């Protein structure tokens, strides 16, 4: 009987299938501490190829683990049951950026930071900003409903996905949503798919909402003697009607680690540190940053 790699090679061609030791090791884990090897790695380059793999795997009851950039820290793309590691990293095209309706159409392997840079050149903004944005893929962001510091004001990935193309476990190709910014027709299948961790299907294309890039940003940094004092400052900021684009507190344990790593001269004094970012029109930002400085005194 032909091996799994041989069967998949006959379906997809030799440049899409690998069972080399190096490829197996690479696709055995993400940035989590644990790993488990797949039997074979498939490097899909199209929706049709993803469909072929899932149809074949479904018919033969072979487990499939979708993978993107593999930079998560929770083992979400570790192939715990072996089988097929289905990588969509080669599906990395930005198919369209249209400013007339503020939309980008992308494949799942596009790196988040790359899309942000491309739309920024045009004066537009894709806000979700996970910490790994320079290396994580948009397909992975969609699978995990990723967000970052700016979720306070701008929300997370779910708020920017207008439409999806996905392949279900039996190989069926489905489309949900579209490019309309307000769409309340029928069930919210896009919302169901976003954050589903690849359990409901493999996303092969996404239509994303873009917004105008804020002309100016400013950052306020403040040190406090205790975490409670910093938390009270946060309450004063929000209670005064401000909605920062990002707001983070570092506690004494984080500051201690930062001082050990960076040195005391570049880290703030005290047992808590507050960072507040605001954005918007220049005159507004300049006025707000002065008011915020008074609130954190």
C-alpha positions as CSV (number, residue, x, y, z in Angstrom):
1,X,0.0,0.0,0.0
2,X,1.3,3.5,-0.9
3,X,2.4,5.7,2.0
4,X,0.4,8.8,3.0
5,X,3.1,11.0,1.4
6,X,2.9,9.1,-1.8
7,X,-0.9,9.3,-2.0
8,X,-0.8,13.0,-1.4
9,X,2.0,13.5,-3.9
10,X,-0.2,11.8,-6.5
11,X,-3.0,14.3,-5.7
12,X,-1.0,17.5,-5.5
13,X,2.5,17.0,-7.0
14,X,5.9,16.6,-5.3
15,X,6.5,20.3,-4.6
16,X,3.5,20.4,-2.3
17,X,4.2,17.4,-0.1
18,X,7.1,16.7,2.2
19,X,8.0,14.0,4.6
20,X,11.7,15.1,5.1
21,X,13.0,15.1,8.6
22,X,13.6,18.9,8.6
23,X,10.0,19.7,7.4
24,X,8.5,17.3,9.9
25,X,10.5,18.8,12.7
26,X,9.6,22.4,11.7
27,X,5.9,21.6,11.5
28,X,5.8,19.6,14.8
29,X,5.2,22.7,17.0
30,X,4.7,26.4,17.2
31,X,6.4,28.5,20.0
32,X,4.9,26.3,22.7
33,X,7.2,24.0,24.7
34,X,5.5,20.8,23.4
35,X,5.6,19.2,20.0
36,X,4.3,16.2,18.1
37,X,5.3,15.2,14.6
38,X,2.9,15.0,11.7
39,X,3.3,12.1,9.3
40,X,3.5,14.4,6.4
41,X,3.5,18.2,5.6
42,X,1.4,19.7,2.8
43,X,2.2,23.1,1.5
44,X,-1.0,24.3,-0.1
45,X,-1.0,27.1,-2.6
46,X,-4.7,27.5,-3.5
47,X,-8.2,26.9,-2.2
48,X,-8.5,24.0,-4.6
49,X,-5.5,22.3,-3.1
50,X,-6.8,22.8,0.5
51,X,-10.1,21.3,-0.7
52,X,-8.3,18.3,-2.2
53,X,-6.4,17.6,1.0
54,X,-9.4,17.8,3.3
55,X,-11.6,15.7,1.0
56,X,-8.9,13.0,0.9
57,X,-8.3,13.2,4.6
58,X,-12.1,13.1,5.4
59,X,-12.6,10.0,3.2
60,X,-9.7,8.2,4.8
61,X,-10.2,9.4,8.4
62,X,-6.8,11.1,8.6
63,X,-6.4,14.0,11.1
64,X,-5.5,17.3,9.7
65,X,-3.9,20.3,11.6
66,X,-4.0,23.6,9.7
67,X,-0.9,25.8,10.2
68,X,0.1,29.3,9.3
69,X,3.2,31.0,10.6
70,X,3.3,28.8,13.7
71,X,4.2,31.6,16.1
72,X,1.5,31.0,18.8
73,X,2.4,30.2,22.4
74,X,-0.5,27.8,23.2
75,X,0.1,24.9,20.9
76,X,-2.9,25.6,18.7
77,X,-1.3,24.3,15.6
78,X,0.6,21.3,17.1
79,X,-0.5,18.1,15.3
80,X,-1.2,16.2,18.4
81,X,-2.8,13.3,16.5
82,X,-0.1,13.2,13.8
83,X,-1.6,12.9,10.3
84,X,-1.3,15.9,8.0
85,X,0.1,19.3,8.8
86,X,-1.6,21.5,6.3
87,X,0.4,24.7,5.9
88,X,-1.1,27.7,4.1
89,X,2.0,29.8,4.6
90,X,2.6,29.9,0.8
91,X,-0.9,31.4,0.3
92,X,0.5,34.9,1.0
93,X,-0.9,37.3,-1.6
94,X,-2.7,40.5,-1.0
95,X,-5.2,40.2,-3.8
96,X,-6.8,43.6,-3.5
97,X,-6.7,46.9,-1.7
98,X,-9.6,49.1,-2.6
99,X,-9.9,52.5,-0.9
100,X,-13.3,53.3,-2.4
101,X,-15.0,51.0,0.0
102,X,-12.1,50.5,2.5
103,X,-11.5,46.8,1.8
104,X,-8.5,44.5,1.5
105,X,-8.8,40.9,0.2
106,X,-6.0,38.7,1.4
107,X,-4.9,35.1,1.5
108,X,-4.4,33.5,4.9
109,X,-0.6,33.4,4.8
110,X,-0.2,37.2,4.5
111,X,1.8,38.5,7.5
112,X,-0.2,41.0,9.6
113,X,2.5,43.6,9.7
114,X,3.0,43.4,5.9
115,X,-0.7,44.3,5.3
116,X,-0.5,47.1,7.8
117,X,2.6,48.6,6.0
118,X,1.0,48.3,2.6
119,X,-2.3,50.0,3.6
120,X,-0.3,52.6,5.6
121,X,1.4,53.7,2.4
122,X,-2.0,54.7,1.1
123,X,-3.1,56.5,4.3
124,X,-5.2,53.7,5.6
125,X,-5.1,51.5,8.7
126,X,-5.7,47.8,9.6
127,X,-5.8,48.2,13.5
128,X,-5.5,44.7,15.0
129,X,-2.0,44.6,16.4
130,X,-1.0,41.3,18.1
131,X,2.5,41.4,19.6
132,X,3.8,39.0,16.9
133,X,2.4,41.2,14.1
134,X,5.8,41.2,12.3
135,X,5.7,37.4,11.9
136,X,2.1,36.1,12.5
137,X,-0.3,35.4,9.6
138,X,-3.7,36.9,9.1
139,X,-5.1,33.4,8.8
140,X,-3.8,32.6,12.3
141,X,-5.2,36.0,13.5
142,X,-8.6,35.0,12.2
143,X,-8.5,31.5,13.7
144,X,-7.6,32.9,17.1
145,X,-9.5,36.3,16.9
146,X,-6.2,38.0,17.7
147,X,-5.9,41.4,19.1
148,X,-3.3,43.6,20.8
149,X,-2.9,46.8,22.9
150,X,-5.0,48.9,20.6
151,X,-8.1,46.6,21.1
152,X,-9.2,49.0,23.8
153,X,-10.2,51.5,21.1
154,X,-10.2,49.6,17.9
155,X,-11.3,46.1,18.8
156,X,-9.9,42.7,17.7
157,X,-9.8,40.8,14.4
158,X,-13.5,39.8,14.5
159,X,-14.4,43.5,14.1
160,X,-12.5,43.8,10.8
161,X,-13.5,40.6,8.9
162,X,-16.3,41.3,6.4
163,X,-16.2,38.1,4.4
164,X,-14.5,34.7,4.3
165,X,-13.9,31.9,2.0
166,X,-13.2,28.6,3.9
167,X,-13.0,24.9,3.2
168,X,-14.9,22.5,5.5
169,X,-13.7,19.2,6.7
170,X,-15.3,17.3,3.8
171,X,-13.6,19.5,1.2
172,X,-16.6,21.7,0.6
173,X,-15.8,25.4,-0.3
174,X,-18.0,27.9,1.4
175,X,-18.3,31.7,1.3
176,X,-19.8,33.9,4.0
177,X,-20.3,37.6,4.3
178,X,-19.0,40.0,1.6
179,X,-17.5,43.4,1.4
180,X,-20.4,45.4,2.8
181,X,-19.5,47.2,6.0
182,X,-23.0,46.8,7.4
183,X,-24.4,43.4,6.7
184,X,-27.2,42.0,8.9
185,X,-28.7,39.5,6.4
186,X,-28.9,35.9,7.6
187,X,-26.8,34.1,10.2
188,X,-23.4,35.6,11.2
189,X,-21.3,32.8,9.8
190,X,-18.3,35.0,9.6
191,X,-18.5,35.7,13.3
192,X,-18.9,31.9,13.9
193,X,-15.7,31.1,11.9
194,X,-13.5,33.9,13.4
195,X,-11.9,32.5,16.6
196,X,-12.8,28.9,15.9
197,X,-9.2,27.8,15.9
198,X,-9.5,25.9,12.6
199,X,-12.0,23.5,14.1
200,X,-14.8,24.5,11.7
201,X,-12.8,25.0,8.5
202,X,-9.7,26.3,6.9
203,X,-9.9,29.9,5.9
204,X,-8.4,30.4,2.4
205,X,-9.4,34.0,1.7
206,X,-10.6,37.0,3.8
207,X,-12.1,40.3,3.0
208,X,-11.0,42.8,5.7
209,X,-12.3,46.2,6.7
210,X,-9.8,49.1,6.6
211,X,-10.2,52.6,8.2
212,X,-8.4,55.9,7.6
213,X,-5.1,56.1,9.5
214,X,-5.0,58.6,12.3
215,X,-2.8,61.5,11.4
216,X,-1.0,61.7,14.8
217,X,-0.2,59.6,17.8
218,X,1.2,60.5,21.2
219,X,2.3,58.4,24.2
220,X,2.2,59.3,27.9
221,X,4.4,57.4,30.3
222,X,3.9,57.7,34.1
223,X,5.5,55.9,37.1
224,X,3.6,55.1,40.3
225,X,4.6,53.9,43.8
226,X,2.0,51.0,43.6
227,X,-0.2,49.1,41.2
228,X,-3.2,50.5,43.0
229,X,-2.2,54.0,42.3
230,X,-1.7,53.2,38.6
231,X,-5.1,51.5,38.5
232,X,-6.8,54.5,40.0
233,X,-5.2,56.7,37.3
234,X,-6.7,54.4,34.7
235,X,-10.1,54.9,36.3
236,X,-9.7,58.7,36.2
237,X,-8.7,58.6,32.5
238,X,-11.7,56.5,31.5
239,X,-14.1,58.2,33.9
240,X,-13.1,61.6,32.4
241,X,-14.4,60.5,28.9
242,X,-11.1,59.6,27.3
243,X,-10.7,56.5,25.2
244,X,-7.0,55.9,24.6
245,X,-6.0,53.8,21.6
246,X,-3.8,51.7,24.0
247,X,-3.4,51.6,27.7
248,X,-1.2,49.2,29.6
249,X,0.1,48.8,33.2
250,X,3.4,47.1,34.1
251,X,3.5,45.8,37.6
252,X,6.5,45.5,39.9
253,X,7.4,42.0,38.7
254,X,7.4,43.1,35.1
255,X,9.5,46.2,36.0
256,X,11.9,44.1,38.0
257,X,12.5,41.9,35.0
258,X,12.8,44.9,32.7
259,X,15.5,46.5,35.0
260,X,17.4,43.2,35.0
261,X,17.3,42.9,31.3
262,X,17.5,46.6,30.2
263,X,19.2,48.3,33.1
264,X,17.8,50.7,35.7
265,X,18.6,53.8,33.7
266,X,16.1,53.1,31.0
267,X,13.2,51.8,33.2
268,X,10.9,54.0,35.4
269,X,11.1,54.2,39.1
270,X,8.3,52.9,41.4
271,X,6.4,49.6,41.5
272,X,4.0,50.4,38.6
273,X,4.3,52.0,35.2
274,X,1.4,53.2,33.0
275,X,1.6,53.7,29.3
276,X,-1.2,55.6,27.6
277,X,-1.4,56.1,23.8
278,X,-3.9,58.4,22.1
279,X,-4.4,59.2,18.4
280,X,-6.4,61.4,16.1
281,X,-6.2,64.8,14.6
282,X,-3.1,66.7,15.6
283,X,-4.8,69.6,17.5
284,X,-7.0,67.1,19.4
285,X,-4.1,64.9,20.3
286,X,-2.0,67.8,21.6
287,X,-4.8,69.0,23.8
288,X,-5.7,65.6,25.1
289,X,-2.2,64.7,26.1
290,X,-2.0,67.8,28.3
291,X,-5.2,66.9,30.0
292,X,-4.1,63.3,30.5
293,X,-0.9,64.4,32.1
294,X,-2.8,66.3,34.7
295,X,-5.0,63.2,35.4
296,X,-2.1,61.0,36.2
297,X,-0.3,63.4,38.5
